[in-house]
Amino acid sequence: MDAEAKPNTPAIHRAMTAGEWGLLVTLAVLWAGSYLYVGVAVKALPPLTIVACRVGLGAVLLYFCVRASGAKMPRDAAAWRVFVTMGILNNVIPFSLIAWGQEQIPAGLASILNATTPLFTVLIAHLTTRDEKLDALRIAGVIVGFAGVVILIGADVLADAGKYLAAELAPLLASVFYAISAIYGRRASKLGVAPLAAATGQIVSAAVIMVPLALIFERPWLLPMPGWDVWASLVALAALSTTVAYIIFYRLLATAGSVNLMLVTFMVPAGAVILGAVILGERLAVNHFIGMAGIAIGLAAIDGRVFRRFLRAA
């Protein structure tokens, strides 16, 4: 799965730079909002229609970004094979699974299940890459980080776990596809494709698949006209959680690697809690602080620098 790197392919930073950490936090905030937006939209629209609106509008916005920047889209078949595959693995399948699951389970539980993505990523990356191998520190970091996510969201969310088994398996299966796509997506940088072009190619490919599926199976023109809150959620979902987010996604994937990139799923629930406190005035409880501390420790362990310095000093 991991092709030979070209000479100009950026080196993967096992320990991320300060700038990459900043981009990862930004990506977490952007994707944290997606659970809120989908939660609003799913009350009025079926899942395929939500995904079609997300990637359809996202494709239009990314196209205008390409035109405004003067960037060039690749025309070779190799690049578009990567784009189409990424559109299926990273958008069509997981977006549909999560939107369908959120019809029956709360966003908090969906984010916990989606936070298993780094678990799958470290295992698949270990088996398929040469520069993202598994070690004890990374394993410990993933376990501690995931425990932090569970504590952050709260045990009450898990009280009904298993009640809607199929709906709970949907975001879990989405995590597997996210993990595969993060590793496969490195091919875009190995082909020398810029992050903006890669994001545009992926979302356009997803739109070409999703829009016909929504029109055929859900016939959205027969649905009642959604309210302004649903339209606002769809615009935010496309503009922020898709357009901006996937430009950052490919920028990080090229230099930080798939394992580091998928740490964002640990940070997304924390981002959702912080957004709730800042925007909605929700109060932070003790479990929120403990959970965020666990996530921070897990991220530090996977990054490795702090722990290695401590061990050398000891």
N, C-alpha and C positions, 0 to 999 in steps of 0.2 A: 504493500500500500504506500510505502514511503519511497518516492522516486529519487533518483540521483539529483543532488542539488547542483544548480548552475553556479558558475564562479561568482556571479553577482548576487546570489541569494543571501539575504541577511542571516547572520548567525543567530541561533536560538539562545536566548539568555535564560539559563536555568534559574538564576536569581534575577528577578526583574529590577529594572532601574526605577528611580523615583517617578520619572515621566510615565513609564508603563503602569506603575501602580495607580497613578492619577487617572489614566485612561480606563483602567479596570474599574475603579470606583465610579467613574462617570457612566460606564456601561452598565454597572449594577443598578444605578439609580434609574437609567432609562428603561431597563428591563423590569425593574420593580414596578414601575408604573403600568406595564403591560397587563399584569394580573388585575389591577384596578380597572383598566379600560375594558378588558374582556369581561370582567364581572358585571360591568354596566351594560355592555352591548349584548351579552348572552341572554338578558331578560327580554329582549325584543327581537333578536335575530338568531337564526340557526347557525351552527358552527362553521359550515363550509362558506356561508355568505360572509361571516366575519373575517375569515382568513382571506377570502377573495378580495374584500374591500381593503384589508390591510396590505396585501402584497400588490394589488392593482394600483392603489393610490401611491404606495411606496415606490413602485416602478416608475410612475410618472414623475414623481419628485426627484428620484435619482437621475432620470434622464435629463431633466432640466439642470441638475447639478453638473452633469457631464458636459452639457452644452455651454453652460456659463463658465466653467473652468477651462474650456478648450481642450479637455482630455480626449483621447482617442480610445474607442472600444476595439478590442481585438477582434479579428475576423477569422482567425484560424480555427479549425475544427477541434483541435486539442483543448483550447481554452474554453470553448463553448460546451464541450463534453463535461468539463469540470463544473461550469456554471449550472448546467442542467442537473447534474448529479447532486450538487450542493443545494440547489433549489428544492429537490425532492427530499434529501436527507435532513436539511436544516430548516425548511419552511413548510412544505406541503404536508409531510407526515406529522412532525411534532406539533406544529401550530394547530392542526386539525384535532389531534389527540387531546391536547390541553384544553382547547375550546370546548370539545365534547365533554371532557371530564368535568369542567367547571359548571356544566349544566346541573350536576348532581352533587359535587363536593365543594367545600369552601376554598377560597383562594389560598388560605394559609396551609391547608393540607396539600393542595396542589404544589405549592412552592417547596414544601418539605420533600415531597416525592421527587420533584425536579432537582432538588439539591443533591440527589444521588449521582448526578452527572459526573463529578470528579472521580467517584469510585470506579465507574465504568471507563472513564478516560485514562486513568493511570494504568489500568490493566491492559486496555487495548493498545495504548502507546508503548507500553513495555514490550508487547509482543510484536509490534509492527514498525517501530522506529529504532534508530541507532542512538539518538541524542536525548531521549526522554525516558530513560530507564528507571525502574522502580527501585527504591531503597527503603530501609526501615523508617527513616525520618519522614518520607513522603507518606507512607502508609499510616503512621501515627498521626500526621497532620490531617489527613483526609478523615480519619475516624473522629478525632477531636473536633474538627470543623463541622462535621455532620451532626455530632452530638450538640454542638452549640446552636445549630439551626433548630433542632428539635426543642431545646430549652427556650430559645428565643420565641418561637411560635406559641409554645405552651402546651401542656399535657391535655388541656380541655379539647383542643382541636383533634387530638388522637382518640378521644373518647368513643367516637363512632367509627373509628377505623375498621374496615372490613364490612361495613354495612352496605356499601356500594362498591363491591369488589372490582367490577369491570371498569367503573369510572376512576377508581384509584390506580388500577393497572395502566390506564391510559397515559397519565403524566410520567409514570415510571418507565414505560416503553419509550416515551418521547425522550427521556434522558439517555437511553441507549443510542437513539438516532443522533442526538446532539453530540454524544461522545464520538461516534463514528465520523460525523461530518467535520468535527473540529480537527481530526487527524487527516482526513481526506482533503480538507480545505487547504492544507499546506501546499498542495500542488499548484495553487494559483500563484503563490509567491515564487515557487520554483520555476514557473513559466515566465516570470518577470512581469506579471500583471499587477498594476497599481491597485491599492485598496479601493478607491472609488470605482474603478472599472469592474473589479471583482464583485463588489457589493451590487452594482447595477446589473451585471450579467446574472447573478444569482436570483435577485428579486424579480427581474423581468422573466426569467425562466419559470419561476414559481407562479407568477401571474398568468402566464400563458397556459399553465396546467389548471390552476385553481378557478379562474373565472368561468371557463366552460363547465367544470364540474358543479359549481354552485348553481349556474343557470339551468343545467340539466336536472339535477337531483333535488334542488330546493326551490326553484322558481321564485326568487325573491320579489319579483314584480307583483306577486299575488298577496304579499304580506302587508299588514297595516303600516302606514307611514310612521317610522320611528320618531321619537321626540328629539329635541335639540341636544339633550344629554348624551344620547346614543351617537348622534352625528359628531359631537365634539370628541367623544371617546374614540371613534373610528379615525378621525383626523389625527388625534394625538398618537394613537397606536401606529399609524402609518408614518407620520412625520418624525416622531421622537423615537419610539421603540423599534422602528424598522429602518428608516432612511439614515438617521444619524448613527443609530446603534450599529448597523452593519458596516458602515465605513470604519468605525472604531474597531469592530470585530476583526476585519481583515488587516488593519494596521497592527493590531496586537498579535494576531496569529502569525504574521510574517517574522516577528522578532522575539516574542515571548514564548511561543510554542503552544501546543494544544492543551497540555496539562495545566499550565499557568492560566491560560485563557479561561478554561472551564471552572476555575476557582470562583468565577463571577457568580455561579449559581449558589455558592455559600453566602455571598454578599447581597444577593437580591432580596432575601427575606429581611435582612437587616435594613436595607434601603427602604423596603416597604414600611417597616415600623417607624423609621426616622421620618419618612414622608408623611405618615399619618400624624406624627407628633407636630411637625412643622406646619403642615398645610391644614390638617383637620383639627388640630388642637388636642389630639389624643394623648393621654397621660402614659408615661413610661413606667412600667412596673419593674420589680427586682429581677424577674426572670429575663426581661429584655436586656438588662445590663450584663447579667451572667452569661446569657446566650451570645451576646456580641463579644464578650471577653473570650469565650470559647472559640468563636469563629476567628478572632484575631490571633489566638495562640495557634490554631490549626493552620492559618495562612502563613504565619511566621515559620512554622515547622516545615511546611512544604517549600517555602522560599529558601530556608536552610541557613542563611548567613548568621542570624542572631544565635542560633543554637550551636553552630560550629565554632563561633567565637567563644561562647561560654565553655564549650568542651575543651578548646585549646587553652583557655585561661585556667581551667580546672586541672 
